[in-house]
Amino acid sequence: MSRIAATFEKLKSADKKALIPFITAGDPDPTMTTPIMGALVQVGADIIELGVPFSDPMADGPTIQRASERALVHGVGLGDVLEMVSAFRQSDNETPVVLMGYANPIEAMGYENFSNQAQAAGVDGVLVVDYPPEESGDLTRQLNAQGIDSIFLLAPTTQQARMDTVARFASGYVYYVALKGVTGASHLDMQEVAKKLPEVRTHVKLPIGVGFGIRDGDTARAVADVADAVVIGSRLVEEIENAQPESVIADVGVLIRGIRQAMDAA
């Protein structure tokens, strides 16, 4: 059983939902990524989504775009991100790590080379924003051969036929984008989310994580009522962006601990 599957099984038996924070690797600087990852686990993160910096993050709003820019100033690339995961694994061999990013860096490295290096580093899942499932077969096969889950996005506009296609390729969990727009938007409609997820579950039997637009404990608690996981990205990246260097770890901890407590009260 993969680390991701084992995590969801453990949480289900405890009647809890997964908290999945997202940070951009290399933000605010490369030396901080592994410590931030460890801090997130200490305050209640179950899975970590680690963003691969990219120059044209088309699905991301200004907050995560700026995080990519800060990381790219330091020269952080896909190889560096894999080294960060490897460093994290020296102290944590249980918490799943999912790489989230775009196709170009993987294309440049090559599917087989990337999959081999990701497995060696301790990556558990990969979500490529701009790979539709119909075009992801070669990469998915390479990842599956290394025991790495392929994670796909679903949206409010996703048709049932596309859900069926995602169900054939996906493993680990699926990421339901809770609103139409980019990361960081704040017009999350919980009634629409609650209405859509039962339809998704008739097509996709994997756990469902919900993200985009979750900015506080109340919203996280509402999402936890209907989903299997809560993904929080832009709000966390904002905290990193606004923190003083000496207080990043503490500030991140306060935010995510509060989200965890709110979810557990659901």
VEXZALO-113561 format. One line per 3 residues: number of its first residue (from 1); their letters; for each residue x, y, z of C-alpha. Coordinates in steps of 0.2 Angstrom, whole numbers, plus 5000, padded with zeros to 4 digits. Example, Ala and Ser with C-alpha at 12.3 -4.5 7.8 and 13.67 -1.06 7.14 Angstrom:
2
1) as) 5062/4978/5039  5068/4995/5036
//
This chain:
266
1) msr) 5000/5000/5000  5007/5017/4995  5010/5030/5009
4) iaa) 4995/5041/5002  4983/5026/5003  4989/5021/5020
7) tfe) 4987/5039/5026  4969/5040/5020  4965/5023/5028
10) klk) 4972/5028/5044  4962/5044/5044  4946/5036/5039
13) sad) 4948/5023/5054  4950/5038/5065  4935/5047/5058
16) kka) 4947/5062/5052  4950/5071/5036  4967/5074/5028
19) lip) 4975/5091/5029  4985/5095/5014  4995/5111/5014
22) fit) 5004/5117/4998  5020/5127/4998  5032/5132/4984
25) agd) 5049/5123/4985  5062/5136/4987  5051/5150/4994
28) pdp) 5056/5160/5003  5073/5153/5000  5080/5135/4997
31) tmt) 5086/5132/5014  5069/5135/5022  5059/5122/5012
34) tpi) 5063/5106/5022  5061/5115/5039  5044/5122/5034
37) mga) 5039/5104/5028  5044/5097/5045  5035/5111/5054
40) lvq) 5019/5108/5044  5019/5089/5049  5022/5094/5067
43) vga) 5006/5105/5068  4994/5092/5059  4998/5091/5040
46) dii) 4994/5074/5033  5001/5076/5016  5012/5089/5009
49) elg) 5010/5096/4991  5026/5104/4986  5025/5116/4971
52) vpf) 5039/5115/4958  5043/5133/4953  5039/5137/4935
55) sdp) 5040/5153/4925  5022/5153/4918  5011/5145/4932
58) mad) 4995/5147/4922  4983/5140/4935  4990/5150/4949
61) gpt) 4985/5167/4955  4997/5181/4960  5002/5174/4977
64) iqr) 5008/5158/4970  5016/5166/4955  5026/5177/4966
67) ase) 5032/5162/4976  5038/5154/4960  5047/5170/4956
70) ral) 5056/5171/4973  5061/5153/4971  5067/5155/4953
73) vhg) 5078/5170/4958  5087/5157/4969  5089/5146/4953
76) vgl) 5077/5132/4960  5073/5119/4947  5065/5102/4947
79) gdv) 5082/5093/4952  5083/5104/4967  5065/5100/4972
82) lem) 5069/5082/4972  5084/5085/4983  5073/5094/4995
85) vsa) 5061/5079/4996  5076/5068/4999  5082/5079/5013
88) frq) 5065/5078/5021  5065/5059/5020  5080/5059/5031
91) sdn) 5069/5064/5046  5051/5059/5040  5048/5043/5030
94) etp) 5029/5042/5033  5022/5059/5027  5017/5058/5009
97) vvl) 5024/5071/4997  5016/5076/4981  5024/5086/4968
100) mgy) 5013/5099/4960  5018/5108/4944  5018/5110/4926
103) anp) 5024/5099/4911  5039/5108/4904  5052/5104/4918
106) iea) 5046/5085/4917  5047/5085/4898  5065/5093/4899
109) mgy) 5070/5079/4912  5062/5065/4903  5048/5054/4909
112) enf) 5058/5039/4914  5072/5049/4922  5060/5060/4931
115) snq) 5050/5045/4938  5066/5036/4943  5073/5051/4952
118) aqa) 5056/5055/4960  5055/5037/4967  5073/5038/4974
121) agv) 5070/5054/4982  5054/5048/4991  5040/5056/4981
124) dgv) 5023/5048/4983  5012/5057/4970  5013/5069/4955
127) lvv) 5000/5082/4949  5004/5090/4933  4992/5104/4930
130) dyp) 4993/5105/4912  4993/5087/4907  4975/5082/4903
133) pee) 4972/5063/4907  4971/5059/4888  4989/5065/4886
136) sgd) 4997/5058/4902  4997/5040/4898  5016/5039/4895
139) ltr) 5020/5048/4911  5007/5039/4921  5014/5022/4916
142) qln) 5032/5027/4921  5026/5034/4938  5015/5018/4941
145) aqg) 5030/5007/4937  5039/5017/4952  5024/5016/4964
148) ids) 5020/5034/4962  5002/5040/4961  4996/5051/4947
151) ifl) 4984/5064/4954  4972/5074/4943  4962/5089/4944
154) lap) 4943/5090/4943  4933/5106/4941  4915/5112/4943
157) ttq) 4914/5112/4924  4920/5094/4922  4909/5083/4912
160) qar) 4904/5065/4917  4914/5058/4903  4930/5067/4908
163) mdt) 4927/5061/4926  4927/5043/4920  4943/5046/4910
166) var) 4951/5053/4926  4945/5038/4936  4955/5027/4924
169) fas) 4971/5036/4926  4971/5043/4943  4977/5035/4959
172) gyv) 4980/5041/4977  4967/5055/4977  4959/5067/4965
175) yyv) 4960/5086/4968  4943/5095/4966  4945/5113/4961
178) alk) 4931/5121/4971  4929/5136/4960  4931/5143/4942
181) gvt) 4947/5153/4942  4965/5153/4948  4972/5149/4965
184) gas) 4969/5162/4978  4952/5167/4973  4940/5170/4987
187) hld) 4923/5166/4980  4921/5148/4986  4903/5143/4986
190) mqe) 4901/5128/4998  4883/5124/4992  4890/5121/4975
193) vak) 4904/5110/4982  4892/5100/4993  4881/5098/4978
196) klp) 4895/5092/4966  4905/5080/4976  4891/5066/4976
199) evr) 4891/5067/4958  4910/5065/4957  4910/5051/4969
202) thv) 4898/5041/4957  4913/5041/4944  4929/5042/4955
205) klp) 4931/5030/4969  4947/5038/4976  4947/5050/4990
208) igv) 4943/5068/4985  4953/5083/4991  4946/5100/4989
211) gfg) 4956/5116/4986  4956/5134/4979  4948/5147/4990
214) ird) 4950/5140/5007  4957/5153/5018  4951/5150/5036
217) gdt) 4946/5137/5049  4928/5139/5046  4929/5136/5027
220) ara) 4941/5121/5030  4928/5114/5043  4914/5116/5030
223) vad) 4925/5107/5017  4930/5093/5029  4911/5090/5031
226) vad) 4909/5084/5013  4927/5080/5007  4941/5068/5011
229) avv) 4954/5081/5012  4956/5100/5013  4970/5108/5002
232) igs) 4976/5125/5008  4989/5134/4997  4988/5153/4993
235) rlv) 4983/5157/5011  4998/5148/5017  5010/5155/5004
238) eei) 5004/5172/5009  5009/5169/5027  5026/5164/5021
241) ena) 5027/5179/5010  5023/5191/5024  5033/5183/5038
244) qpe) 5049/5190/5044  5063/5177/5040  5065/5173/5059
247) svi) 5047/5170/5061  5042/5160/5046  5041/5143/5055
250) adv) 5031/5150/5069  5019/5159/5058  5016/5144/5047
253) gvl) 5013/5133/5063  5000/5145/5070  4990/5145/5054
256) irg) 4990/5127/5050  4987/5122/5068  4972/5132/5068
259) irq) 4966/5125/5052  4969/5107/5059  4959/5111/5075
262) amd) 4945/5118/5065  4944/5103/5054  4945/5091/5069
265) aa) 4930/5100/5076  4919/5096/5061
//
